[in-house]
Each structure stands twice: as C-alpha cells, then as structure tokens.
C-alpha cells in the first residue's frame, strides 16, 4: 500500500515513522527507497524491509507461535496485541479484509482472555 503524505506534514510524519520503525539497535527494519507505481505513475517510496540477519529478526512462526508472542509482547509503543488489533481495524476501514490477520487477532484475544482473572471484562473484536 502506498500512502502519499501532504507536503506540509511530510517531515513530521517521516520523523514519527522512523522513530516507530527503528526503535532498536541494530534495527531489524531497514528503511529503503523502492520504486513503486501508484495511480499509474512510477515514483519512489520509503519502505521498511526486514533484515533477516538482525538479532532482532524473529523468523518464521506458526499462527499459534505468533499469537503466543503477541499476547505477551509489549514495547515502548504499546502491546503487540493492541498493535495487531489496530492494524486489523484500520485495514477493515480501508476495505481490506485479511483472513489470516483476523484468525491471528481472534487467537491472541483468546489467549489473553484465558490468562485474565475471571472478574475482568475482556473485549474481543468480532471476526468478519
């Protein structure tokens, strides 16, 4: 997905993006300028690609392994479960329904619910 930034806000948004995506040293996400086509026009876009040699690269995991990690992971920008929930919701807002992410979201929510105290309410996003 290509997102165009308004010139008036581009510098601030790119700064936010860099702070969010490159938060560990050495970074696992490497910013790269890549050729893209948007609305029939060829241009260059900033993309973050994973460095498979990074010590922070988690590697390939099954859905269950990924769900177990996300259910407990938390960083300075928030929890992995919350990031996943917002990602799924924003994709849906854009009309993009990713069945794998919904399955992952449901599994993460179930894992969190199974760890919670019975007296605490758990909100689980409906699968679509």
N, C-alpha and C positions, 0 to 999 in steps of 0.2 A: 504494500500500500504506500503510495506516495502522498505526502502531505506538504502543501505549499504554505510557507509562513509569510504573513504580511510583513513587508519591509520594516514597518515601524516597530514591530515586536521581534524581529528575527534574532537580533543579537541576544536579547534576554532569554528567548526560548532555547536557543542553541546552548547557551550557558547552563540553563536548567537541565537540558538533556545530557550534556557532558557530565555534570555533577551526578546525575542519577545513574548513568550507564557506566561510568568509570569511577567506581567508588572503592575499589580495592587495588593494591599494588602488589605484583604487576596485574594489570587489568585482564580479565577474561574476555571482555567485549572491546574489540578494536575498531575505532572509527575509521571508515574508508569512504572515499568518494567513488561512487559507482555510476556507470551510465544507466539511465532509465528512460522509459517512454511514458509520457503522461499526456492524455488528450491528443495523441498523435504527434506530440513534439518530443524530440530527443533532448535530454538535458542531463545534468549531473546532480546526484543527490547524496547526502550524507547517510551512510548505513552503518550499523553496528554489527560486526561479524564476530563469531566466537573464535577464540584462539584455542584450538584443540590441545596445544602444548602447555597451556597455562595450568598451574597447580590448582586454580580455582574452577577449572572446567569439570563439571560433574559427570560427563559422559552420558551414555545411553542408559535409560532405566525403563522398566516396565511401567504401566499405568499405576500399579499398586505401589511400586517403589517411589515414583514421583509424588503420588498422593501422600505417602507417609512423610516424605521430606517436607512438602509444602504445608502439611498440617501443623508442623512444629517449627518451621523456619521463620526467623524474624531478624530483620536488619534495621539499620538506622532510618530507612524509609518506610518501615511498617512490616507487617507479616506477609509471608508468601501466600497464605490463604486469602488475605484481603486483596493482594495484587491480582491473583487469579480471578477472584470474584469481580473486581472492577474491569479486568480485561474482557471477560465473558460478557458483562453487561454492556460495555462500550462497543464491542463487536456487534452485539444484537442491535444496539441503537443505530449502527451503520448498515443494518440489514445483512450482516454476515453471521450465519449460524454454523458454528464449528462443533460437530457432534463429539469429537474427541475431547475438546475443552469442557463441554458440558458434562461428559462422563467423569472427567477428572475433577471438576467442580463438585459434582454430587458425591464422589468418593471422599474428597477432602472434607466436605461438610459432615459426612457420616463419621469419619474418623474423629473429628473434633467433637461431635455430639457424643460419641461413645466415651470420650475422655472427660466430659463435663460432669459436674455434680448434678444430680437429678433435679435440684431446686432451681437451677439456672435455665432461663429460656434460651433455646437455640433457634436461630433463624436460618432456614435452608432455602436457597433460591430454587424456584421450580424449574424442572427440566422441560425443555420445549422440543 
